[in-house]
């Protein structure tokens, strides 16, 4: 993403979080367009998609601090 995101302190203020989310959003839109999520089907659930999703969520929670998670949440809400 950006060096600023990587260096974002856990107690970053609201304005900084919102500005950073707006800055990163266009990059995420491009990435989402190049790598769309696969369609959800019964077969995906049967092959472990839920376990994979849980693993990714746990990794994200381990990697990022609360302010970074807030920025990611803002971005994903816009991609929604």
N, C-alpha and C positions, 0 to 999 in steps of 0.2 A: 504494500500500500504506500505508505509514506514514512519518512523518518519521524515526522511530527507525531504520527499515530503511534509509532513504536516508543517514543519518548513521553507519551501522554501520562501525566501522573494520575494516581487513583482519585485525587481530589480536584481534578480539573473543573473549572467553572462551567456553567450552563452555556455561556456564549461560545467558549472554546469548543465544547463538544458539538454544538450545533454547526459552527463554522467548519469544523473538520469533517463532519458527516456530509455537509453540502459539497465540500471539496472532493471527497472520495467517491461520492455517488456516481458521477459520470463514468469513472473507471469501472465501477462495479456493474453498471448497465452494459458496458461493452463486453466485460467478461461473461456476464449472464447471457448475453446474446450469442457469444461464441461457444459457451458450454452450458446449454440449458439443462435443467434437471430432467431426468428420464420420467416418462409418464408413470403414474402410480397404478399398479395393477395388483391383482391377487398374487400373481407369481412373484412380484417383488417382495411382498410381505412374507411369502413362504420361503424365500431364499435368504432371508436375514436382513432385509432393509431396516427393520426396526433396530436390530442390534448395531448395524453400521451407523445409523443416525445417532443412537445413544453414545457410541464411541466418539463420534465427531463432536457432539455437544460437550461431553466430558473433557475432551482435549481442549476445546475452545475455552471452557471455564478454567482449566488449569493454566492456559497460556496468557490470558488477558486479565487485566485488572478491571475493577468496576467501571471506571470511566471509559476504557476501551470497549467494554461490552456494551455500554450505553450507546457509543458511537455506532457500533455494528448493528445494534437494534434499530437505531434511527435509519440507517441505510436500508436494512431489510424491509422495514415498513414502507419505505418509498418504492422499493422494487416490487412489493406485494402484488 
